[in-house]
């Protein structure tokens, strides 16, 4: 497993890469005269989460997994139950066994409301789809795979301010009353893990100014990078031990 210093360096590098890549993509699109609106230009350019993919790859390799078993650019499609396949951001397959699969997501303003709902539906649906496929025998040689979810959220006034909820017919759960979008993400990811839709989740927040220097915050210890790394490393170690034994 990566030591604490290496893990912190990896997070710093990933956060810095995220913001610098987004800024570079937006500038290139402006110079090219493309018409993407708002921050969508940076998103459609892609690659901003590559630093986190690299960090997860380092965690997996440090636990003893061969790099040949780690896929993040090709061979990332996994079968689903409600759809033929789904592209994951990182997949670990060893000896015909699905060991782990991870999603890396981000959200930067201004449209936090609609994007939060889309992210929530996507995260829940993706997990339900693969677990149903697993139950129905899509991965016949695999024990229960490890699923991970990492989220980077912009730290700004709009993401941290209280948000009202609409309840024309029935009351919402009390924890959502007045919760900011940051708090909604914390609740979402905590519940995803506690309901066993994902084995571990990581939640980071960073502002555009501090983020360019690699500075980020972890709003919840349960969703910290160290917890995420330890859980992922343990799954890799257990899998390799089962082959050796």
Secondary structure as GFF3:
##gff-version 3
##sequence-region A 1 245
A	DSSP	alpha_helix	4	32	.	.	.	ID=ss1
A	DSSP	alpha_helix	40	45	.	.	.	ID=ss2
A	DSSP	alpha_helix	50	62	.	.	.	ID=ss3
A	DSSP	three_ten_helix	67	69	.	.	.	ID=ss4
A	DSSP	beta_strand	70	71	.	.	.	ID=ss5
A	DSSP	beta_strand	77	79	.	.	.	ID=ss6
A	DSSP	beta_strand	85	87	.	.	.	ID=ss7
A	DSSP	beta_strand	90	94	.	.	.	ID=ss8
A	DSSP	beta_strand	97	107	.	.	.	ID=ss9
A	DSSP	alpha_helix	112	135	.	.	.	ID=ss10
A	DSSP	beta_strand	146	154	.	.	.	ID=ss11
A	DSSP	alpha_helix	157	160	.	.	.	ID=ss12
A	DSSP	three_ten_helix	174	176	.	.	.	ID=ss13
A	DSSP	alpha_helix	181	194	.	.	.	ID=ss14
A	DSSP	beta_strand	200	206	.	.	.	ID=ss15
A	DSSP	alpha_helix	208	211	.	.	.	ID=ss16
A	DSSP	three_ten_helix	221	223	.	.	.	ID=ss17
A	DSSP	alpha_helix	225	244	.	.	.	ID=ss18
###
